[in-house]
């Protein structure tokens, strides 16, 4: 097996693409919180969907894509869009300067609280986290290290 290395990456590094049913609500949430919390800027898309992408320094950071549009492409439109209640299988992590301020912004922008801000020394020295869900229900961890 040969690996090819390029001066410029041929593709973006992996980034999350969230499949959402409530596109406009999800768009408004991420448009409000990503720029101040991560420096990401909207590169493509609008609240009416079906696609929107944010970048940091010219690289994809987060993409929203309409769940029904993806299901149509994959031929899975007849399957349920939500599993029965289950544990989370993925989480979006945002490292922020101030967890408490970031949590307030997220909640004001339509996020739903899961766990309030708390110091988590058992997870790492100086770590503070908070957990919430975006309008579509995706789990988000806000974290900072002092």
OpenMM code with the backbone's topology and positions (N, CA, C; nanometers):
from openmm import Vec3, app, unit

residues = "UNK UNK UNK UNK UNK UNK UNK UNK UNK UNK UNK UNK UNK UNK UNK UNK UNK UNK UNK UNK UNK UNK UNK UNK UNK UNK UNK UNK UNK UNK UNK UNK UNK UNK UNK UNK UNK UNK UNK UNK UNK UNK UNK UNK UNK UNK UNK UNK UNK UNK UNK UNK UNK UNK UNK UNK UNK UNK UNK UNK UNK UNK UNK UNK UNK UNK UNK UNK UNK UNK UNK UNK UNK UNK UNK UNK UNK UNK UNK UNK UNK UNK UNK UNK UNK UNK UNK UNK UNK UNK UNK UNK UNK UNK UNK UNK UNK UNK UNK UNK UNK UNK UNK UNK UNK UNK UNK UNK UNK UNK UNK UNK UNK UNK UNK UNK UNK UNK UNK UNK UNK UNK UNK UNK UNK UNK UNK UNK UNK UNK UNK UNK UNK UNK UNK UNK UNK UNK UNK UNK UNK UNK UNK UNK UNK UNK".split()
positions = [
    Vec3(0.0850, -0.1173, 0.0000),
    Vec3(0.0000, 0.0000, 0.0000),
    Vec3(0.0894, 0.1234, 0.0000),
    Vec3(0.0625, 0.2153, -0.0898),
    Vec3(0.1382, 0.3391, -0.0989),
    Vec3(0.0505, 0.4550, -0.0562),
    Vec3(0.1042, 0.5411, 0.0243),
    Vec3(0.0323, 0.6606, 0.0656),
    Vec3(0.0868, 0.7783, -0.0124),
    Vec3(-0.0008, 0.8623, -0.0614),
    Vec3(0.0406, 0.9808, -0.1352),
    Vec3(0.0277, 1.1016, -0.0441),
    Vec3(0.1274, 1.1847, -0.0426),
    Vec3(0.1250, 1.3064, 0.0373),
    Vec3(0.1350, 1.4255, -0.0566),
    Vec3(0.0568, 1.5267, -0.0309),
    Vec3(0.0509, 1.6454, -0.1141),
    Vec3(0.0910, 1.7660, -0.0303),
    Vec3(0.1464, 1.8659, -0.0996),
    Vec3(0.1756, 1.9925, -0.0303),
    Vec3(0.0458, 2.0500, 0.0274),
    Vec3(-0.0575, 2.0560, -0.0536),
    Vec3(-0.1890, 2.1012, -0.0106),
    Vec3(-0.2774, 1.9779, 0.0038),
    Vec3(-0.3515, 1.9655, 0.1120),
    Vec3(-0.4395, 1.8492, 0.1259),
    Vec3(-0.5373, 1.8401, 0.0089),
    Vec3(-0.5569, 1.7204, -0.0422),
    Vec3(-0.6495, 1.6989, -0.1526),
    Vec3(-0.7942, 1.7108, -0.1070),
    Vec3(-0.8200, 1.6866, 0.0206),
    Vec3(-0.9556, 1.6941, 0.0757),
    Vec3(-0.9505, 1.7615, 0.2115),
    Vec3(-1.0664, 1.8060, 0.2571),
    Vec3(-1.0757, 1.8598, 0.3930),
    Vec3(-1.0488, 1.7488, 0.4927),
    Vec3(-1.0077, 1.7883, 0.6115),
    Vec3(-1.0008, 1.6906, 0.7204),
    Vec3(-1.1440, 1.6498, 0.7523),
    Vec3(-1.1658, 1.5365, 0.8191),
    Vec3(-1.3035, 1.4980, 0.8511),
    Vec3(-1.3759, 1.6081, 0.9287),
    Vec3(-1.5015, 1.6247, 0.8976),
    Vec3(-1.5848, 1.7229, 0.9658),
    Vec3(-1.7249, 1.6657, 0.9784),
    Vec3(-1.8013, 1.7113, 1.0757),
    Vec3(-1.9374, 1.6587, 1.0912),
    Vec3(-2.0326, 1.7159, 0.9867),
    Vec3(-2.1168, 1.6299, 0.9339),
    Vec3(-2.2296, 1.6708, 0.8497),
    Vec3(-2.3535, 1.6187, 0.9210),
    Vec3(-2.4291, 1.7088, 0.9789),
    Vec3(-2.5481, 1.6706, 1.0538),
    Vec3(-2.6672, 1.6625, 0.9603),
    Vec3(-2.7344, 1.5486, 0.9629),
    Vec3(-2.8568, 1.5310, 0.8857),
    Vec3(-2.9725, 1.5757, 0.9739),
    Vec3(-3.0490, 1.6735, 0.9268),
    Vec3(-3.1515, 1.7350, 1.0112),
    Vec3(-3.2872, 1.7386, 0.9418),
    Vec3(-3.3908, 1.7266, 1.0211),
    Vec3(-3.5284, 1.7393, 0.9713),
    Vec3(-3.5785, 1.8822, 0.9881),
    Vec3(-3.5356, 1.9478, 1.0933),
    Vec3(-3.5767, 2.0865, 1.1218),
    Vec3(-3.4657, 2.1797, 1.0733),
    Vec3(-3.4512, 2.1887, 0.9413),
    Vec3(-3.3373, 2.2592, 0.8839),
    Vec3(-3.3314, 2.4060, 0.9269),
    Vec3(-3.4399, 2.4797, 0.9149),
    Vec3(-3.4377, 2.6231, 0.9463),
    Vec3(-3.4003, 2.6477, 1.0927),
    Vec3(-3.4566, 2.5693, 1.1849),
    Vec3(-3.4238, 2.5853, 1.3266),
    Vec3(-3.2760, 2.5538, 1.3519),
    Vec3(-3.2276, 2.4465, 1.2909),
    Vec3(-3.0867, 2.4088, 1.3084),
    Vec3(-2.9955, 2.5138, 1.2473),
    Vec3(-3.0320, 2.5659, 1.1306),
    Vec3(-2.9521, 2.6704, 1.0659),
    Vec3(-2.9418, 2.7928, 1.1565),
    Vec3(-3.0551, 2.8386, 1.2082),
    Vec3(-3.0531, 2.9578, 1.2944),
    Vec3(-2.9660, 2.9354, 1.4182),
    Vec3(-2.9760, 2.8164, 1.4787),
    Vec3(-2.8961, 2.7855, 1.5970),
    Vec3(-2.7471, 2.7931, 1.5641),
    Vec3(-2.7031, 2.7214, 1.4638),
    Vec3(-2.5596, 2.7187, 1.4329),
    Vec3(-2.5098, 2.8516, 1.3765),
    Vec3(-2.5937, 2.9229, 1.3029),
    Vec3(-2.5540, 3.0550, 1.2539),
    Vec3(-2.5322, 3.1518, 1.3698),
    Vec3(-2.6063, 3.1333, 1.4798),
    Vec3(-2.5923, 3.2211, 1.5963),
    Vec3(-2.4734, 3.1834, 1.6836),
    Vec3(-2.4425, 3.0532, 1.6959),
    Vec3(-2.3404, 3.0129, 1.7936),
    Vec3(-2.2031, 2.9831, 1.7339),
    Vec3(-2.1965, 2.9350, 1.6105),
    Vec3(-2.0648, 2.8981, 1.5562),
    Vec3(-1.9689, 3.0159, 1.5390),
    Vec3(-2.0118, 3.1285, 1.4816),
    Vec3(-1.9148, 3.2378, 1.4657),
    Vec3(-1.8514, 3.2847, 1.5967),
    Vec3(-1.9301, 3.3150, 1.7020),
    Vec3(-1.8631, 3.3619, 1.8232),
    Vec3(-1.7888, 3.2528, 1.9009),
    Vec3(-1.8325, 3.1270, 1.8898),
    Vec3(-1.7698, 3.0218, 1.9698),
    Vec3(-1.6519, 2.9544, 1.9002),
    Vec3(-1.6523, 2.9512, 1.7671),
    Vec3(-1.5455, 2.8791, 1.6971),
    Vec3(-1.4773, 2.9597, 1.5881),
    Vec3(-1.5311, 3.0766, 1.5560),
    Vec3(-1.4748, 3.1548, 1.4465),
    Vec3(-1.5202, 3.1061, 1.3100),
    Vec3(-1.6093, 3.0070, 1.3062),
    Vec3(-1.6579, 2.9548, 1.1789),
    Vec3(-1.7471, 3.0578, 1.1110),
    Vec3(-1.7344, 3.0664, 0.9794),
    Vec3(-1.8167, 3.1575, 0.9006),
    Vec3(-1.8990, 3.0768, 0.8012),
    Vec3(-2.0184, 3.1245, 0.7751),
    Vec3(-2.1051, 3.0589, 0.6785),
    Vec3(-2.0422, 3.0703, 0.5408),
    Vec3(-2.0222, 2.9574, 0.4759),
    Vec3(-1.9636, 2.9544, 0.3425),
    Vec3(-2.0705, 2.9358, 0.2360),
    Vec3(-2.1681, 2.8489, 0.2638),
    Vec3(-2.2730, 2.8184, 0.1672),
    Vec3(-2.4024, 2.7931, 0.2431),
    Vec3(-2.5141, 2.8268, 0.1781),
    Vec3(-2.6422, 2.7889, 0.2330),
    Vec3(-2.7217, 2.9030, 0.2921),
    Vec3(-2.8458, 2.8694, 0.3250),
    Vec3(-2.9407, 2.9650, 0.3807),
    Vec3(-3.0417, 2.8873, 0.4649),
    Vec3(-3.1230, 2.9585, 0.5434),
    Vec3(-3.2170, 2.8904, 0.6327),
    Vec3(-3.3161, 2.7967, 0.5630),
    Vec3(-3.3421, 2.8177, 0.4350),
    Vec3(-3.4383, 2.7316, 0.3664),
    Vec3(-3.3765, 2.6025, 0.3138),
    Vec3(-3.2453, 2.5830, 0.3333),
    Vec3(-3.1782, 2.4574, 0.3014),
    Vec3(-3.1722, 2.4279, 0.1530),
    Vec3(-3.1406, 2.3095, 0.1174),
    Vec3(-3.1246, 2.1899, 0.2003),
    Vec3(-2.9818, 2.1696, 0.2531),
    Vec3(-2.8925, 2.2675, 0.2293),
    Vec3(-2.7513, 2.2505, 0.2631),
    Vec3(-2.6979, 2.3815, 0.3180),
    Vec3(-2.6120, 2.3723, 0.4187),
    Vec3(-2.5404, 2.4895, 0.4681),
    Vec3(-2.4081, 2.4411, 0.5252),
    Vec3(-2.3034, 2.5194, 0.5018),
    Vec3(-2.1722, 2.4816, 0.5530),
    Vec3(-2.0989, 2.6003, 0.6112),
    Vec3(-2.0304, 2.5765, 0.7226),
    Vec3(-1.9478, 2.6759, 0.7887),
    Vec3(-1.8029, 2.6326, 0.7786),
    Vec3(-1.7128, 2.7302, 0.7648),
    Vec3(-1.5702, 2.7024, 0.7524),
    Vec3(-1.4906, 2.7823, 0.8546),
    Vec3(-1.3734, 2.7298, 0.8853),
    Vec3(-1.2729, 2.8015, 0.9635),
    Vec3(-1.1453, 2.7984, 0.8804),
    Vec3(-1.0924, 2.9145, 0.8493),
    Vec3(-0.9709, 2.9254, 0.7692),
    Vec3(-0.9799, 2.8471, 0.6385),
    Vec3(-1.0952, 2.8540, 0.5725),
    Vec3(-1.1113, 2.7896, 0.4434),
    Vec3(-1.1335, 2.6397, 0.4478),
    Vec3(-1.1471, 2.5828, 0.5651),
    Vec3(-1.1704, 2.4384, 0.5788),
    Vec3(-1.3072, 2.4154, 0.6416),
    Vec3(-1.3756, 2.3146, 0.5908),
    Vec3(-1.5083, 2.2822, 0.6431),
    Vec3(-1.5008, 2.2547, 0.7924),
    Vec3(-1.5963, 2.3112, 0.8663),
    Vec3(-1.6034, 2.2899, 1.0113),
    Vec3(-1.7313, 2.2149, 1.0483),
    Vec3(-1.8424, 2.2492, 0.9850),
    Vec3(-1.9709, 2.1858, 1.0127),
    Vec3(-2.0618, 2.2063, 0.8925),
    Vec3(-2.1359, 2.1022, 0.8581),
    Vec3(-2.2319, 2.1105, 0.7489),
    Vec3(-2.3665, 2.0582, 0.7987),
    Vec3(-2.4726, 2.1252, 0.7580),
    Vec3(-2.6087, 2.0763, 0.7794),
    Vec3(-2.6627, 2.0305, 0.6449),
    Vec3(-2.7328, 1.9183, 0.6447),
    Vec3(-2.7938, 1.8681, 0.5220),
    Vec3(-2.9315, 1.8135, 0.5566),
    Vec3(-3.0281, 1.8433, 0.4740),
    Vec3(-3.1649, 1.7990, 0.4973),
    Vec3(-3.1725, 1.6468, 0.4979),
    Vec3(-3.2256, 1.5908, 0.6065),
    Vec3(-3.2332, 1.4451, 0.6242),
    Vec3(-3.3144, 1.3792, 0.5124),
    Vec3(-3.4270, 1.4379, 0.4740),
    Vec3(-3.5107, 1.3782, 0.3696),
    Vec3(-3.4381, 1.3769, 0.2353),
    Vec3(-3.3607, 1.4805, 0.2069),
    Vec3(-3.2853, 1.4845, 0.0814),
    Vec3(-3.1820, 1.3723, 0.0779),
    Vec3(-3.1132, 1.3483, 0.1893),
    Vec3(-3.0142, 1.2408, 0.1951),
    Vec3(-3.0823, 1.1054, 0.1846),
    Vec3(-3.1951, 1.0904, 0.2515),
    Vec3(-3.2690, 0.9642, 0.2460),
    Vec3(-3.3143, 0.9351, 0.1030),
    Vec3(-3.3518, 1.0379, 0.0303),
    Vec3(-3.3931, 1.0205, -0.1085),
    Vec3(-3.2777, 0.9674, -0.1933),
    Vec3(-3.1604, 1.0223, -0.1734),
    Vec3(-3.0424, 0.9776, -0.2476),
    Vec3(-3.0078, 0.8329, -0.2122),
    Vec3(-3.0154, 0.7990, -0.0842),
    Vec3(-2.9778, 0.6653, -0.0380),
    Vec3(-3.0881, 0.5610, -0.0578),
    Vec3(-3.2108, 0.6065, -0.0862),
    Vec3(-3.3221, 0.5140, -0.1001),
    Vec3(-3.3740, 0.4629, 0.0330),
    Vec3(-3.3540, 0.5420, 0.1393),
    Vec3(-3.3970, 0.4996, 0.2735),
    Vec3(-3.5154, 0.5815, 0.3243),
    Vec3(-3.5856, 0.6489, 0.2358),
    Vec3(-3.6952, 0.7366, 0.2752),
    Vec3(-3.8096, 0.6690, 0.3455),
    Vec3(-3.8257, 0.5383, 0.3308),
    Vec3(-3.9358, 0.4681, 0.3974),
    Vec3(-3.9005, 0.4231, 0.5382),
    Vec3(-3.7730, 0.4377, 0.5774),
    Vec3(-3.7311, 0.3995, 0.7123),
    Vec3(-3.7652, 0.5107, 0.8109),
    Vec3(-3.7814, 0.4787, 0.9399),
    Vec3(-3.8088, 0.5845, 1.0381),
    Vec3(-3.6899, 0.6794, 1.0484),
    Vec3(-3.7187, 0.8069, 1.0745),
    Vec3(-3.6093, 0.9040, 1.0844),
    Vec3(-3.5484, 0.9107, 1.2235),
    Vec3(-3.6086, 0.8455, 1.3202),
    Vec3(-3.5557, 0.8445, 1.4571),
    Vec3(-3.5624, 0.7026, 1.5123),
    Vec3(-3.4570, 0.6570, 1.5762),
    Vec3(-3.4656, 0.5281, 1.6442),
    Vec3(-3.5459, 0.5442, 1.7732),
    Vec3(-3.5833, 0.4335, 1.8314),
    Vec3(-3.6483, 0.4413, 1.9614),
    Vec3(-3.5487, 0.5042, 2.0583),
    Vec3(-3.5911, 0.5536, 2.1736),
    Vec3(-3.4952, 0.6148, 2.2653),
    Vec3(-3.3733, 0.5255, 2.2883),
    Vec3(-3.2585, 0.5878, 2.2792),
    Vec3(-3.1322, 0.5152, 2.2937),
    Vec3(-3.0245, 0.6122, 2.3415),
    Vec3(-2.9141, 0.5582, 2.3813),
    Vec3(-2.8005, 0.6419, 2.4199),
    Vec3(-2.7467, 0.7144, 2.2965),
    Vec3(-2.6833, 0.8273, 2.3201),
    Vec3(-2.6234, 0.9028, 2.2099),
    Vec3(-2.5109, 0.8219, 2.1466),
    Vec3(-2.4932, 0.8407, 2.0165),
    Vec3(-2.3861, 0.7713, 1.9456),
    Vec3(-2.2762, 0.8654, 1.8988),
    Vec3(-2.2992, 0.9963, 1.9099),
    Vec3(-2.1986, 1.0943, 1.8689),
    Vec3(-2.2236, 1.2244, 1.9451),
    Vec3(-2.1197, 1.3073, 1.9497),
    Vec3(-2.1311, 1.4350, 2.0195),
    Vec3(-2.0422, 1.5361, 1.9483),
    Vec3(-2.0918, 1.6564, 1.9301),
    Vec3(-2.0146, 1.7663, 1.8750),
    Vec3(-1.9495, 1.8389, 1.9921),
    Vec3(-1.8173, 1.8576, 1.9891),
    Vec3(-1.7456, 1.9233, 2.0977),
    Vec3(-1.6943, 2.0586, 2.0489),
    Vec3(-1.7232, 2.1627, 2.1248),
    Vec3(-1.6742, 2.2968, 2.0954),
    Vec3(-1.5881, 2.3433, 2.2115),
    Vec3(-1.4599, 2.3664, 2.1851),
    Vec3(-1.3725, 2.4226, 2.2873),
    Vec3(-1.3928, 2.5735, 2.2845),
    Vec3(-1.4253, 2.6300, 2.3983),
    Vec3(-1.4613, 2.7715, 2.4083),
    Vec3(-1.3784, 2.8389, 2.5176),
    Vec3(-1.3772, 2.9709, 2.5152),
    Vec3(-1.3020, 3.0458, 2.6162),
    Vec3(-1.3736, 3.0426, 2.7516),
    Vec3(-1.5063, 3.0497, 2.7510),
    Vec3(-1.5840, 3.0556, 2.8748),
    Vec3(-1.7079, 2.9680, 2.8593),
    Vec3(-1.7111, 2.8559, 2.9279),
    Vec3(-1.8211, 2.7600, 2.9161),
    Vec3(-1.9535, 2.8228, 2.9577),
    Vec3(-1.9555, 2.8993, 3.0654),
    Vec3(-2.0803, 2.9570, 3.1141),
    Vec3(-2.1396, 3.0546, 3.0122),
    Vec3(-2.0556, 3.1408, 2.9556),
    Vec3(-2.1034, 3.2355, 2.8539),
    Vec3(-2.1478, 3.1626, 2.7280),
    Vec3(-2.0724, 3.0616, 2.6862),
    Vec3(-2.1075, 2.9860, 2.5664),
    Vec3(-2.2400, 2.9130, 2.5861),
    Vec3(-2.2600, 2.8551, 2.7043),
    Vec3(-2.3854, 2.7864, 2.7330),
    Vec3(-2.5024, 2.8841, 2.7272),
    Vec3(-2.4859, 3.0015, 2.7849),
    Vec3(-2.5934, 3.1020, 2.7809),
    Vec3(-2.6275, 3.1378, 2.6364),
    Vec3(-2.5269, 3.1583, 2.5516),
    Vec3(-2.5507, 3.1907, 2.4110),
    Vec3(-2.6255, 3.0768, 2.3413),
    Vec3(-2.5826, 2.9549, 2.3653),
    Vec3(-2.6469, 2.8394, 2.3017),
    Vec3(-2.7925, 2.8255, 2.3437),
    Vec3(-2.8200, 2.8447, 2.4710),
    Vec3(-2.9578, 2.8322, 2.5202),
    Vec3(-3.0451, 2.9452, 2.4664),
    Vec3(-2.9900, 3.0668, 2.4601),
    Vec3(-3.0641, 3.1805, 2.4034),
    Vec3(-3.0922, 3.1598, 2.2554),
    Vec3(-3.0094, 3.0785, 2.1888),
    Vec3(-3.0207, 3.0579, 2.0441),
    Vec3(-3.1027, 2.9348, 2.0076),
    Vec3(-3.1650, 2.8704, 2.1061),
    Vec3(-3.2535, 2.7581, 2.0774),
    Vec3(-3.2041, 2.6226, 2.1226),
    Vec3(-3.0885, 2.6173, 2.1887),
    Vec3(-3.0402, 2.4909, 2.2424),
    Vec3(-3.1194, 2.4515, 2.3662),
    Vec3(-3.1170, 2.3226, 2.3985),
    Vec3(-3.1879, 2.2715, 2.5163),
    Vec3(-3.0856, 2.2183, 2.6164),
    Vec3(-3.0945, 2.2594, 2.7435),
    Vec3(-2.9949, 2.2168, 2.8420),
    Vec3(-3.0020, 2.0670, 2.8710),
    Vec3(-2.8853, 2.0085, 2.8953),
    Vec3(-2.8752, 1.8701, 2.9403),
    Vec3(-2.8072, 1.8690, 3.0763),
    Vec3(-2.6840, 1.9204, 3.0841),
    Vec3(-2.6108, 1.9351, 3.2106),
    Vec3(-2.5497, 2.0740, 3.2148),
    Vec3(-2.5693, 2.1429, 3.3242),
    Vec3(-2.5124, 2.2758, 3.3387),
    Vec3(-2.3610, 2.2727, 3.3462),
    Vec3(-2.3022, 2.3903, 3.3455),
    Vec3(-2.1568, 2.4030, 3.3522),
    Vec3(-2.1046, 2.3476, 3.4841),
    Vec3(-1.9968, 2.2701, 3.4744),
    Vec3(-1.9364, 2.2105, 3.5936),
    Vec3(-1.7897, 2.1821, 3.5681),
    Vec3(-1.7103, 2.1940, 3.6739),
    Vec3(-1.5702, 2.1549, 3.6655),
    Vec3(-1.5636, 2.0025, 3.6607),
    Vec3(-1.4757, 1.9502, 3.5780),
    Vec3(-1.4626, 1.8049, 3.5607),
    Vec3(-1.3167, 1.7620, 3.5750),
    Vec3(-1.2571, 1.7801, 3.6926),
    Vec3(-1.1160, 1.7439, 3.7094),
    Vec3(-1.0900, 1.5950, 3.6869),
    Vec3(-1.1924, 1.5114, 3.7055),
    Vec3(-1.1751, 1.3681, 3.6824),
    Vec3(-1.1558, 1.3365, 3.5332),
    Vec3(-1.1945, 1.4289, 3.4456),
    Vec3(-1.1766, 1.4111, 3.3014),
    Vec3(-1.0476, 1.4747, 3.2516),
    Vec3(-0.9953, 1.5715, 3.3255),
    Vec3(-0.8724, 1.6387, 3.2852),
    Vec3(-0.8477, 1.7590, 3.3727),
    Vec3(-0.7203, 1.7899, 3.3988),
    Vec3(-0.6870, 1.9049, 3.4832),
    Vec3(-0.7406, 2.0356, 3.4250),
    Vec3(-0.8144, 2.1086, 3.5064),
    Vec3(-0.8664, 2.2388, 3.4658),
    Vec3(-0.9818, 2.2344, 3.3678),
    Vec3(-1.0425, 2.1175, 3.3466),
    Vec3(-1.1505, 2.1049, 3.2493),
    Vec3(-1.2838, 2.1478, 3.3094),
    Vec3(-1.3582, 2.2275, 3.2332),
    Vec3(-1.4949, 2.2680, 3.2672),
    Vec3(-1.5810, 2.2359, 3.1459),
    Vec3(-1.6983, 2.1778, 3.1686),
    Vec3(-1.7856, 2.1410, 3.0573),
    Vec3(-1.9300, 2.1780, 3.0859),
    Vec3(-2.0083, 2.1792, 2.9801),
    Vec3(-2.1537, 2.1881, 2.9853),
    Vec3(-2.2054, 2.1072, 2.8674),
    Vec3(-2.3253, 2.0537, 2.8802),
    Vec3(-2.3835, 1.9725, 2.7741),
    Vec3(-2.5231, 2.0231, 2.7401),
    Vec3(-2.5542, 2.0241, 2.6119),
    Vec3(-2.6837, 2.0694, 2.5639),
    Vec3(-2.7170, 1.9959, 2.4351),
    Vec3(-2.8373, 2.0175, 2.3862),
    Vec3(-2.8793, 1.9616, 2.2583),
    Vec3(-2.9151, 2.0754, 2.1635),
    Vec3(-2.8785, 2.0569, 2.0363),
    Vec3(-2.9184, 2.1545, 1.9356),
    Vec3(-3.0668, 2.1342, 1.9047),
    Vec3(-3.1280, 2.2177, 1.8209),
    Vec3(-3.2716, 2.2034, 1.7943),
    Vec3(-3.3119, 2.0671, 1.7371),
    Vec3(-3.2190, 1.9963, 1.6788),
    Vec3(-3.2477, 1.8651, 1.6215),
    Vec3(-3.2254, 1.7530, 1.7218),
    Vec3(-3.1659, 1.7855, 1.8377),
    Vec3(-3.1417, 1.6859, 1.9414),
    Vec3(-3.0001, 1.6326, 1.9478),
    Vec3(-2.9102, 1.6833, 1.8614),
    Vec3(-2.7710, 1.6385, 1.8672),
    Vec3(-2.7048, 1.6876, 1.9960),
    Vec3(-2.6273, 1.5992, 2.0578),
    Vec3(-2.5580, 1.6316, 2.1817),
    Vec3(-2.4350, 1.7177, 2.1533),
    Vec3(-2.4186, 1.8246, 2.2318),
    Vec3(-2.3057, 1.9161, 2.2187),
    Vec3(-2.2386, 1.9281, 2.3547),
    Vec3(-2.1059, 1.9207, 2.3540),
    Vec3(-2.0283, 1.9482, 2.4750),
    Vec3(-1.9523, 2.0776, 2.4533),
    Vec3(-1.9674, 2.1707, 2.5474),
    Vec3(-1.8857, 2.2915, 2.5513),
    Vec3(-1.7757, 2.2634, 2.6512),
    Vec3(-1.6514, 2.2959, 2.6166),
    Vec3(-1.5416, 2.2675, 2.7108),
    Vec3(-1.4388, 2.3784, 2.7091),
    Vec3(-1.3763, 2.3973, 2.8237),
    Vec3(-1.2636, 2.4896, 2.8359),
    Vec3(-1.1666, 2.4332, 2.9373),
    Vec3(-1.0414, 2.4714, 2.9214),
    Vec3(-0.9365, 2.4325, 3.0146),
    Vec3(-0.8777, 2.5590, 3.0749),
    Vec3(-0.8628, 2.5592, 3.2068),
    Vec3(-0.8031, 2.6769, 3.2714),
    Vec3(-0.6574, 2.6509, 3.2992),
] * unit.nanometer
topology = app.Topology()
chain = topology.addChain("A")
for resn in residues:
    res = topology.addResidue(resn, chain)
    for name in ("N", "CA", "C"):
        topology.addAtom(name, app.Element.getBySymbol(name[0]), res)
